[in-house]
């Protein structure tokens, strides 16, 4: 395979946001190149609907190489196994192909996501789907908060794969959501859905037992767009994002 293409955020990236953008674009370009070059050989990781392909690892390696070049002292962790210790409290998380089922099927509903965290939480994030870049940095609010719809009128993104439904309280919470939400939908990968919540295309987002690379990139997008992103521990850990009033309504449903 050819050497992964590296895309800096700017010719001489200085900010953490620039570096995040470059890493996300490197991952997306490499995944696209690998898919075009050879069969992907999708295979299941945990359950049949949890896929990984040859492109996932290659895309993660491209993002990690970009981060190593521009932030050599920072730790790096990737969904597909990258685990590089750092010399400080800063850690980059990579989800090089979020939405592998769609990616493997040729459905254009997947993205590459990168987020930097420190001891205070997410610092900078970039989410790229080939058509649109979603990016945000802590303490740089993008717009005023938008009004929340009542839950009965809201379009809520959720994710209830079989291995999540067996977790304590998840099936019961899913039933409550079906009864209360105006529309319950799974429109794409979790990070891209969070980006759509930040942009106002979806009203809210809720998932159980979410991995950090599926939560933190999009959570920062939501908070910097004036929304709220919380972790709730009941029988199972839940993550909820959206306008504050709608997040409170969803939290009240969690068993």
C-alpha positions in Angstrom: 0.0 0.0 0.0 1.2 3.5 -0.7 2.3 5.7 2.1 -0.7 7.4 3.7 -1.3 11.0 2.6 -0.7 13.6 5.3 -2.9 16.7 5.4 -1.8 19.5 7.7 -4.5 21.9 8.8 -2.4 24.8 7.5 1.0 24.9 5.8 2.6 25.4 9.3 0.0 24.3 11.8 0.3 26.0 15.2 -3.0 25.5 17.0 -4.3 22.3 18.4 -7.4 22.8 16.2 -5.2 23.0 13.1 -3.5 19.7 14.1 -6.9 18.0 14.8 -8.2 19.1 11.3 -5.1 17.8 9.6 -5.3 14.4 11.4 -9.0 13.9 10.6 -8.5 14.7 6.9 -5.5 12.4 6.8 -7.6 9.6 8.2 -10.5 10.2 5.8 -8.2 10.4 2.7 -6.4 7.2 3.6 -9.6 5.3 4.3 -10.9 6.4 0.9 -7.7 5.4 -0.9 -7.6 2.0 0.7 -11.3 1.3 -0.2 -10.6 2.3 -3.8 -7.4 0.1 -4.1 -8.6 -3.3 -3.0 -11.5 -5.3 -1.4 -12.1 -4.2 2.2 -12.6 -7.6 3.8 -15.1 -6.4 6.5 -15.2 -8.6 9.6 -17.0 -8.5 12.9 -15.3 -7.4 16.1 -17.8 -8.0 18.9 -21.1 -8.6 17.2 -22.2 -9.1 13.6 -23.1 -5.4 13.3 -19.8 -4.2 14.7 -17.4 -4.2 11.7 -13.8 -3.4 11.0 -12.0 -3.4 7.7 -8.4 -3.1 6.4 -9.0 0.6 5.9 -9.7 1.3 9.6 -6.1 0.5 10.8 -4.5 2.3 7.8 -6.6 5.4 8.4 -5.8 5.4 12.1 -2.1 5.1 11.3 -2.2 8.1 9.0 -3.9 10.2 11.7 -1.5 9.0 14.4 1.5 9.8 12.2 0.2 13.4 11.7 -0.2 13.8 15.4 3.2 12.4 16.2 4.8 14.8 13.8 3.1 17.9 15.1 2.6 17.0 18.8 5.4 14.6 19.7 4.9 14.9 23.5 1.2 14.1 23.5 -0.3 10.7 24.1 -2.3 9.1 21.3 -5.1 6.4 21.6 -7.1 4.9 18.7 -10.1 2.7 18.5 -8.1 0.1 16.5 -5.3 -0.2 19.0 -2.9 2.8 18.7 -1.6 3.4 22.2 1.3 5.8 22.5 2.1 7.2 25.9 2.8 10.9 26.3 4.9 13.2 28.5 2.0 15.3 29.7 -1.7 15.2 30.5 -2.7 15.7 26.9 -4.2 12.8 24.9 -5.5 12.5 21.4 -8.3 10.1 20.6 -8.8 8.8 17.0 -11.9 7.3 15.4 -10.5 7.0 11.9 -13.6 5.4 10.4 -16.8 6.1 12.4 -19.6 4.3 10.7 -17.7 1.3 9.3 -20.9 -0.5 8.4 -21.9 2.3 6.0 -18.2 2.7 4.9 -18.0 -0.9 3.9 -21.3 -0.8 2.1 -20.4 2.3 0.1 -23.0 4.4 1.9 -21.7 8.0 2.3 -22.7 8.3 6.0 -19.4 7.9 7.8 -16.7 10.2 9.1 -13.2 10.5 10.6 -12.9 12.1 14.0 -10.1 13.3 16.2 -10.2 15.0 19.6 -7.6 16.3 22.0 -8.3 16.0 25.7 -6.5 17.2 28.8 -7.1 17.1 32.6 -10.1 19.4 32.1 -11.8 17.5 29.2 -11.9 18.0 25.4 -9.7 20.8 24.1 -10.1 20.7 20.3 -12.0 18.4 17.9 -12.3 17.9 14.1 -14.9 15.7 12.4 -14.7 15.3 8.6 -17.1 13.4 6.3 -15.6 14.3 3.0 -18.2 17.0 2.3 -18.2 19.1 5.5 -15.7 19.8 8.2 -17.1 20.2 11.8 -14.5 21.6 14.1 -14.5 23.4 17.5 -12.1 24.4 20.3 -12.8 24.8 24.0 -13.8 28.4 25.1 -14.6 29.4 21.5 -18.4 29.3 21.4 -19.7 29.0 17.8 -23.2 30.5 18.2 -25.8 31.3 20.9 -27.9 28.4 22.3 -31.0 27.5 20.2 -34.4 26.9 21.8 -35.2 23.3 22.8 -38.2 21.5 21.3 -40.4 19.6 23.7 -39.4 15.9 23.7 -42.7 14.9 22.0 -41.7 17.0 19.0 -38.0 16.3 19.0 -35.9 14.3 16.5 -33.6 12.3 18.7 -30.7 10.2 17.5 -30.1 6.9 19.4 -28.2 3.7 19.0 -29.4 0.3 20.4 -27.3 -2.5 18.9 -28.0 -6.0 20.4 -24.9 -6.0 22.7 -26.1 -2.7 24.2 -29.7 -3.8 24.7 -28.6 -6.5 27.1 -27.0 -3.9 29.4 -29.0 -3.2 32.6 -31.8 -0.7 32.1 -31.1 -0.1 28.3 -34.1 -2.0 26.9 -36.5 -0.3 29.4 -35.0 3.1 28.5 -35.4 2.4 24.8 -39.0 1.7 25.3 -39.5 4.9 27.2 -37.8 6.8 24.4 -40.1 5.1 21.8 -43.1 6.3 23.8 -42.0 9.8 24.5 -39.8 11.1 21.6 -41.4 12.7 18.5 -39.0 10.8 16.3 -36.3 8.3 17.3 -33.8 7.7 14.6 -30.3 6.3 13.8 -29.2 8.6 11.0 -25.4 7.9 10.9 -22.4 7.3 13.1 -22.6 8.7 16.5 -20.0 11.4 16.1 -21.6 12.7 12.9 -25.0 12.7 14.6 -23.5 14.9 17.4 -22.2 17.2 14.7 -25.7 17.5 13.3 -27.1 18.2 16.8 -24.5 21.0 17.0 -25.6 22.3 13.6 -29.3 22.1 14.5 -30.2 19.3 12.0 -31.1 16.9 14.9 -32.5 18.0 18.2 -30.8 15.6 20.6 -28.6 12.5 21.0 -28.6 9.7 23.5 -26.6 6.4 23.7 -25.6 3.9 26.4 -22.1 2.7 27.1 -20.4 4.9 24.5 -16.7 4.7 23.9 -14.7 7.9 24.5 -13.8 8.3 20.8 -17.5 8.0 19.9 -18.5 10.7 22.5 -15.8 13.3 23.1 -15.3 14.6 19.6 -19.0 15.4 19.1 -19.7 16.4 22.6 -17.3 19.3 22.3 -19.0 20.4 19.1 -22.3 20.4 20.9 -21.1 22.4 24.0 -19.3 25.0 21.8 -22.6 25.4 19.9 -24.3 26.4 23.1 -25.7 22.9 23.9 -25.2 20.6 26.8 -23.4 17.2 26.8 -23.6 15.1 29.9 -22.7 11.6 31.2 -25.3 9.9 33.4 -24.7 6.9 35.5 -27.7 4.8 36.3 -27.6 1.0 36.0 -25.6 1.7 32.8 -23.6 4.7 31.8 -25.4 7.0 29.3 -24.3 10.0 27.3 -26.9 12.7 26.3 -26.4 15.8 24.2 -28.6 18.7 22.9 -30.2 21.9 24.2 -30.2 21.9 28.0 -33.9 21.6 28.5 -34.2 18.7 26.1 -31.2 17.0 27.7 -33.0 17.2 31.1 -36.1 15.6 29.6 -34.1 12.7 28.2 -32.1 12.3 31.4 -35.4 11.8 33.3 -36.2 8.8 31.1 -33.1 6.9 31.8 -33.7 3.8 34.0 
